[in-house]
Amino acid sequence: MCEHTDGKTLKQHVQSYTKPKAICYTDEWQGYNQVERTHPTVCHRQHEWARDDDGDGVREVPTNTIEGLWTTARNFLRPFRGVHKEYLKNYLAMCEHRINLKRITPKFTAQLVAKHQLIT
């Protein structure tokens, strides 16, 4: 998570967390113009969400994957009925962990609580 979502912040974030040869698939939002990575785009205004540029049957330019992750995050947060913005990054970290491991076990939750109690 970051405080701002402007092009300058996005550029710094992408450069910090991706390799120089990484490909950044985007839509046509102007903020992406500052990203110094190869970034094929799709045009949502033209009802385009993925595109097969080389004709091999594989859509190389998708952007809905990240939008799907935000839907997952929203659904993960829903049972909490709102979280304080100070702790949002921690909840999102749990959601990310769940996405990566496909489930959160009671053992994981107990370890997380125990670790938090040591910190505070």
C-alpha positions as CSV (number, residue, x, y, z in Angstrom):
1,M,0.0,0.0,0.0
2,C,1.1,3.5,-0.6
3,E,-0.2,7.0,0.3
4,H,-0.5,8.4,-3.2
5,T,-1.6,6.9,-6.6
6,D,-0.2,9.5,-8.9
7,G,2.2,8.7,-11.8
8,K,5.3,9.7,-10.0
9,T,4.6,7.5,-7.0
10,L,3.6,4.6,-9.4
11,K,6.9,5.0,-11.3
12,Q,8.9,4.8,-8.1
13,H,6.9,1.8,-6.8
14,V,7.2,-0.1,-10.1
15,Q,11.0,0.6,-10.3
16,S,11.5,-0.5,-6.7
17,Y,9.5,-3.8,-6.8
18,T,10.1,-5.1,-10.4
19,K,13.1,-6.2,-12.4
20,P,14.2,-3.8,-15.1
21,K,13.1,-6.2,-17.9
22,A,9.7,-6.8,-16.3
23,I,6.6,-6.2,-18.5
24,C,3.9,-4.1,-16.9
25,Y,0.5,-4.8,-18.5
26,T,-1.7,-1.7,-18.1
27,D,-4.8,0.0,-19.3
28,E,-4.8,3.4,-20.9
29,W,-4.6,5.5,-17.7
30,Q,-2.2,8.4,-18.2
31,G,-0.3,7.7,-14.9
32,Y,1.2,4.6,-16.5
33,N,3.0,6.8,-19.1
34,Q,5.8,7.5,-16.6
35,V,6.5,3.8,-15.9
36,E,9.9,3.0,-17.3
37,R,9.1,-0.6,-18.2
38,T,7.7,-2.2,-21.3
39,H,4.0,-1.8,-20.8
40,P,1.6,-3.0,-23.5
41,T,-1.9,-1.5,-22.9
42,V,-5.5,-2.4,-23.4
43,C,-8.2,0.2,-24.0
44,H,-11.2,-0.3,-21.7
45,R,-13.1,2.5,-23.6
46,Q,-13.1,0.2,-26.6
47,H,-14.3,-2.8,-24.4
48,E,-10.8,-4.3,-24.5
49,W,-9.6,-6.2,-21.5
50,A,-7.1,-8.6,-23.0
51,R,-5.4,-8.9,-26.4
52,D,-3.5,-11.5,-28.3
53,D,-0.7,-9.4,-30.0
54,D,1.2,-12.1,-31.7
55,G,-1.7,-14.3,-32.8
56,D,-0.7,-17.4,-31.0
57,G,-4.0,-17.7,-29.1
58,V,-2.6,-16.5,-25.8
59,R,-3.8,-13.1,-24.6
60,E,-0.5,-11.4,-23.7
61,V,-2.1,-8.1,-22.6
62,P,-4.5,-8.8,-19.7
63,T,-5.3,-6.3,-16.9
64,N,-8.3,-7.9,-15.2
65,T,-6.1,-10.1,-13.0
66,I,-5.3,-7.3,-10.6
67,E,-8.9,-6.2,-10.6
68,G,-9.9,-9.7,-9.6
69,L,-7.4,-9.5,-6.7
70,W,-9.1,-6.3,-5.5
71,T,-12.4,-8.1,-5.6
72,T,-10.9,-10.9,-3.5
73,A,-9.5,-8.3,-1.0
74,R,-12.9,-6.6,-0.8
75,N,-14.6,-9.9,-0.1
76,F,-12.0,-10.8,2.5
77,L,-12.5,-7.5,4.3
78,R,-16.3,-7.6,4.2
79,P,-16.8,-9.8,7.4
80,F,-14.8,-7.3,9.4
81,R,-17.4,-4.6,8.6
82,G,-14.7,-2.0,8.2
83,V,-11.1,-1.7,9.4
84,H,-9.1,1.2,10.7
85,K,-6.9,2.6,8.0
86,E,-3.9,2.3,10.4
87,Y,-4.3,-1.5,10.3
88,L,-5.5,-1.9,6.7
89,K,-2.1,-2.9,5.4
90,N,-2.0,-5.8,8.0
91,Y,-5.4,-7.0,6.9
92,L,-4.3,-6.8,3.2
93,A,-1.1,-8.7,4.1
94,M,-3.3,-11.5,5.6
95,C,-5.4,-11.5,2.4
96,E,-2.3,-11.7,0.3
97,H,-1.0,-14.6,2.4
98,R,-4.4,-16.3,1.9
99,I,-4.2,-15.8,-1.9
100,N,-0.7,-17.2,-2.0
101,L,-1.4,-20.2,0.2
102,K,-5.0,-20.6,-0.8
103,R,-6.2,-20.7,2.9
104,I,-5.6,-19.4,6.4
105,T,-5.4,-22.1,8.9
106,P,-6.2,-21.7,12.7
107,K,-2.6,-22.5,13.3
108,F,-1.5,-19.5,11.2
109,T,-3.9,-17.2,12.9
110,A,-2.7,-18.3,16.4
111,Q,0.9,-17.7,15.3
112,L,0.0,-14.3,14.0
113,V,-1.7,-13.3,17.2
114,A,1.2,-14.6,19.3
115,K,3.7,-12.6,17.2
116,H,1.6,-9.5,17.6
117,Q,1.5,-9.9,21.4
118,L,5.3,-10.1,21.5
119,I,5.5,-6.8,19.5
120,T,3.0,-4.8,21.7
